[in-house]
Amino acid sequence: MSEKKFTPGQSVMMTRSYGKPFPAVVEKVGRKYAYIVGGGSKDAVDAVTGQQQHGFGRAFTMAEWEERERVSEVTRELRLHGIGPIGSGRFKQSIETLEAILAVLQSAPQETEAPRD
């Protein structure tokens, strides 16, 4: 059996299939589910994966949420430089590799167009 990642009193970020993510708190952890309170409701999520019992929501530990935000920021910056994944979906490279690529792009001198006459 996989290890549970939630503990009572732990701060988490909760997402749902609608609306914005919101901060919440783990109220209790049972054998199978962790019970999350926040956003005006109480949700049961799988104690191992964080997947909401009824619905498409998910609870993220703060460390997982920060990593998710970090990946989102780096991929957003890469796309501003014209770099995206092949096809649709996510980059297959690690976040460390993507950050290294972004660092090279940001350290390169910016090209400007020559004025037209």
Residue pairs with C-beta under 8 A, 6 or more apart in sequence:
1 48
2 48
3 48
4 29
4 34
4 47
4 48
5 47
5 48
5 50
5 61
6 12
6 26
6 29
6 34
6 45
6 47
6 50
6 59
6 61
7 26
7 29
8 26
8 27
8 28
8 29
9 25
9 26
10 25
10 26
10 61
11 23
11 24
11 25
11 62
12 23
12 24
12 25
12 26
12 36
12 38
12 50
12 59
12 60
12 61
12 62
12 65
13 21
13 22
13 23
13 24
13 59
13 60
13 62
13 65
14 21
14 22
14 23
14 24
14 36
14 38
14 39
14 43
14 57
14 58
14 59
14 60
15 21
15 57
15 58
15 59
15 60
16 39
16 52
16 55
16 56
16 57
17 55
17 56
17 57
21 65
22 38
22 39
23 38
24 36
24 37
24 38
24 39
24 43
24 59
25 36
25 37
25 38
26 34
26 35
26 36
26 59
27 35
27 36
27 37
27 42
28 34
28 35
29 35
29 47
30 47
31 47
32 46
32 47
33 44
33 45
33 46
33 47
33 53
34 44
34 45
34 46
34 47
34 50
34 59
35 42
35 43
35 44
35 45
36 42
36 43
36 44
36 45
36 59
43 52
43 53
43 55
43 57
43 59
44 52
44 53
44 54
45 51
45 52
45 53
45 57
45 58
45 59
46 53
49 58
50 58
50 59
50 60
50 61
50 64
51 57
51 58
52 58
52 59
60 68
67 95
70 95
71 95
71 98
74 95
74 98
74 99
74 102
75 90
75 91
75 98
77 102
77 106
78 84
78 91
78 98
78 101
78 102
78 105
81 102
81 105
83 101
83 105
85 91
85 92
91 98
93 101
